[in-house]
């Protein structure tokens, strides 16, 4: 059975506990940690969740820099923060979502990393392997995400994310799909999920224009049909922007998504 979650930044509340209770009242089954700007850091949010005993479905990155950041000091900062977040992952029993970088690609000359594609991949694998080893040591887990070609050039399709996860040869590393990015990159969303069924560990939901599900033209019946065929029974979490008041649009989106799940079933 697929369980439905929402990112914490989307839910009103003064504390993480208030956001969690509000999320449940909206009809969600769980909550993913995500950073709002301005707001506490991800490490601070994770500490609050641990102290308060709040169940968490995943930790959505939230580190400084990137594993293939153009600046070496930011690569080091990312690796350091990821180690801390993996400690939190172990304490919370929630995977840490990782991507190579966000907002840089090889399509625009102003968005390059300053390295060759081969150098970017080698640096990504080095950082991911170091992270995987730490995850194994502390009992944390990693899910590698595929994001679209305009946000990175290393982990773009589900096949990419699966390849990087498998390259680690570690039970602590799997992969995930985000249907917003998949809508750009995959020829068939349902078939894409089926093709990575053995390694799929998490799913992000957002409609075609990145608003909450039900506000665009993305085929969610097809999405959940593919997940059903893949035998997926994990979390599907809303990572999106909102079209209006959270107290109105989030419960409505929950109804929409659960109807799509029922249709697929």
Order of alpha helices (4+ residues) and beta strands (2+ residues): beta-alpha-beta-alpha-beta-alpha-beta-alpha-beta-alpha-beta-alpha-alpha-beta-alpha-beta-alpha
